[in-house]
Amino acid sequence: MPNVNPATSRRHFMKFLAVSPLAAAAERPDPMVWAPFDPNTIITSPAEAVSVFDLEPACRENVPPAHFGYMASGVDNEDTLKANRADFQTFQLRPRRLNDVSKMDLSVDIFGATWGSPVYVCPIGGCGAYHPDGELAIARAARRGNHLQMLSTMASASIGDATKARGAPIVFQLYPTASFEVAKLLVKRAENAGSPAIAVTVDQSSGRKLETQLRLARDDDRDCTACHDRASPQASVARKGNWDGIELEKFGIRGIGATGLTWDFFKRLRDVTKLKILAKGITTAEDAELCVSHGLDGMVVSNHGGRAEDSGLSTIASLPEIVAAVKGRIPILIDSGFRRGADVVKALALGATVVGIGRPIVWGLGAFGEEGVARALEIIHLEARSIMGQLGARSVKDLTPGHVRRS
Ligand SMILES: Cc1cc2nc3c(=O)[nH]c(=O)nc-3n(C[C@H](O)[C@H](O)[C@H](O)COP(=O)(O)O)c2cc1C
């Protein structure tokens, strides 16, 4: 269980600030440290959050440095992480006046159901590291605004328990692993929980270096061996709900890595499940075209929030070429760097079907549990609603590429 004791968390936080690279980074511009940090101005209730950025320092105060570093980190130089934020500034919105927007409807239809918002919850592994209620708190918060939720293979809670907390089907994110038998067991678990779709993450094929995590972990003086026993493959999944009863060594694998993954995986998956199948981690028109030609039911344009490769290519910059390649044949989901309603509206106008939020969910969770997550979702949804009104769009369907220009 993570240390979220408020009495000790402050001590951890002050220590981490004193020695961490993020202290120096506090002078760096957005997006390395998004929220201006002043220990005297950390919010103490979700209602005080004016933007989602207000939740980040409150999360940072509660969460151990190694866990916070893992969440905040991008890979290597964090160029992709930064591009995910900076590139939104290169797209501007084009408001249209004198349209009646007295009645707004932000609902979206996807995966055979209607959701209350185009904003969905990304899959985030091990959310018990940020709050004892983890994904169950996230599910309960998503339920309030009827947000679509995806659950990670590596979630602390199982897909069955999260679905009960959400009160509606949850999309299951699948790490395929090097064993197809393990993939089948995980898919079965999702089927039993009533998932409408499997999102196969395809952007973690060759390992990665999360530098902020590595640095902040050095500042964490807790004994972490009870949860992170590197000698035992099973330890990496032992406390994760979806792995209950799955013995890695029995299947000859040592973790969730899948360096040998190819497009053939999707053909095999199609043979064993009737659920909709998506690829998560697409960033180019060529791979988008392959998603369509392999009969996939959708894709997630994602660079894992800057945690896949340090290409410097943001997802908002990738989106236009992907929309042009897909030509409306399958839904396009997108995530990575979305923090504002304006960011969401830009992607919807460019052709995305729904938009995923990652770290702000964790900021809300670490700061205030379910209430914090609900506040993060509410803020982004309300910002999007307000901006859509300014554009003269009463519904998501009213948004068009004409509402956006690129400078
Ligand atoms: C701490 C953390 C854990 C994540 N765990 C997973 C995961 O288990 N599976 C997955 O497909 N993506 C995972 N992601 C990526 C998210 O699903 C999503 O693509 C990304 O967070 C979106 O970018 P954003 O955080 O900038 O909003 C994780 C991201 C973070 C920050």
The ligand as an ORCA input file, in Angstrom:
! r2SCAN-3c Opt
* xyz 0 1
  C       1.394      6.810    -14.542
  C       0.893      6.356    -15.885
  C       0.570      5.030    -16.064
  C       0.076      4.597    -17.295
  N      -0.285      3.291    -17.442
  C      -0.745      2.865    -18.636
  C      -1.125      1.520    -18.813
  O      -1.063      0.703    -17.894
  N      -1.567      1.139    -20.044
  C      -1.646      2.030    -21.099
  O      -2.036      1.645    -22.197
  N      -1.313      3.319    -20.933
  C      -0.878      3.753    -19.739
  N      -0.541      5.059    -19.590
  C      -0.739      5.996    -20.704
  C      -2.153      6.585    -20.642
  O      -3.135      5.632    -20.920
  C      -2.325      7.735    -21.634
  O      -1.955      7.289    -22.914
  C      -1.487      8.953    -21.256
  O      -1.417      9.121    -19.864
  C      -2.111     10.205    -21.865
  O      -1.270     11.298    -21.676
  P      -1.450     12.391    -20.511
  O      -1.045     11.725    -19.238
  O      -0.511     13.462    -20.922
  O      -2.894     12.826    -20.495
  C      -0.060      5.509    -18.363
  C       0.292      6.849    -18.171
  C       0.747      7.280    -16.951
  C       1.063      8.735    -16.766
*
